[in-house]
Amino acid sequence: MAGFEKRSKRYPIDLTDEERLFIQPFLPPVAKRGRRPATDLRDVLDARRYLARTGGGWRMLPNDFPPWQTVYWWFRRFVRRLLFRTIHDVTLMPDREREGREQSPLAAVVEPVQMRAGERIVVNEPLIAAYQAASSPHSIRALKSDLEAFDLWCRRTNRIALPATPEIVADYLDARAGQGALPASLGRYKASIAKIHQLLDLKDPTQAELVKLRLRAIRRAKGTAQAQARPLRFKGPVKDVERDKPRGINVRALLEACGDDLTGLSDRALLSVAYDTGLRASELVSIEVEHILEALDPEARLLSIPRSKGDQEGEGTTAFLSPRSMRAIAAWTEAAGIEAGPLFRRVQVRRYEARPAVKGRPIDSISSRETWDLRKTLPKRAVPARVEYDVGEGALHPGSIGPIWRAIIQRAFDRGALGDLTVDDLARLLKGVSAHSTRVGLNQDLFASGEDLAGIMDALRWKSPRMPLAYNRNLAAEAGAVGRLISKLR
């Protein structure tokens, strides 16, 4: 019979009754139908713990355990469901609580993370609470992801993750660089390792000269240039944003190519607002109907931005929404029935194919080998094709913005709105389009229209000139002294 029964321990590694109660909710339930399993899951877990402790092979399992084939079958099932790590973590909790320690060394930072520690670690709860209150959910998720990757590498290479030594950190950065990680990503990994050591009052290994020199060597070998998102400019790659005709992938053509169904209305409003405001993906999906404010222009509006990447303390700022964007927003909200809450939401589309009319079958044509059903004798009417839409209640996910841009571009190309592009051109250009493309495009259009650096930084809410200068690097070279000279020599 599957499940657990109280009994005395056969081996020192057997589960105790207390451990059994902790892990029972995580195990697969007994099926309601079919034959009940004859194997006790407690025996399966005890057998696996026996093999792990003694180092024996599957076929060397003692006879007082279930057959090794049965234990192996359950083992593979548990591995697929990632249950062994969960069981390990849960059975560790009572021991830590009895010692007056946190259930997990990192429970207060990111609960699911367990890291391999080489010594007893005391958690500074006020410090952890202060970090949680001062950090955004995105920052905590990034820290969790980096720590899980670092801990996994340490386990595979038989290293200690906490506290880490400078040699371990330097070797980890080298290993990630060998896997293709860029210097910018390596810098983030280094910062995450430093942060967890600071939060746990451990010596920071990343300040060692060895780590700094290794990272400097990687940057020297790979370079620090970062790939830039392909810009989505209003008229495409033009010099004069006022007089030149649109060409290539341009926002104007994409807006005109959006359909009048719910998906098209949502895409048009989303793209228009993204270009007008230059918001990042996380900021764009956070827009709510209540954030739209009155403006001096009766046809335009202002968008209140309560918080952004550069404004973690919530001072707030505003962005301009053009009449074009307001018309798109009005059409979208009216069709979707949105009156409050998140402005941009998921639209699920269900398409049903048309079905022709079907005549009823004569009753004597139903053979004895078929399921007897008098409804087969009734005729069926033709059903026209139809499309149903379902608008969600929550906001879009930030990760969906990039795919939406690429889908809009592909549909516009299929409808002939990007006539000067070939199939090969489109495939090449789509590779560089990301959620950041509208922000880069607005930045370059502002530069091409003659706006100074201060105006661009204010419009796009930058505190440092480094990023706007990087985004405009190519345009600045073409409009620089050599570019002006060559244009006169033609």
Protein Blocks (a to p, Z undefined) as FASTA:
>chain_A
ZZddddddfbfkbccfklmmmmmmmpccddfedjddfbdfklmmmmmmmmmmnopafklp
cfkbccfklmmmmmmmmmmnommmmmmmmmmmmmmmmnopafbfklmmmmmlccddfbdc
dddfklmmmmmmmpcfklmmmmmmmmmmmmmmmmmnopafbdcdfklmmmmmmmmmmnop
afklmmmmmmmmmmmmmmnopacfklpmklmmmmmmmmmmnopadcddddddfklpafbl
mlpccehjdfklmmmmpcfbfklmmmmmmmmmmmmnopafklmmmpcfklpccdfblkbc
cdddfbafklmnonopaddddfklmmmmmmmmmmnopaghjfbdcddddddddddddddd
dfklpcfkbccdfklmpccddddddddddddfbdcdfklmmmmmmmmmmmmmmnopammb
cfklmmmmmmmgcfklmmmmmmmmmmmnopafklmmmmnopabfklmmmmmmmmmmmmmm
klmmmmmmZZ
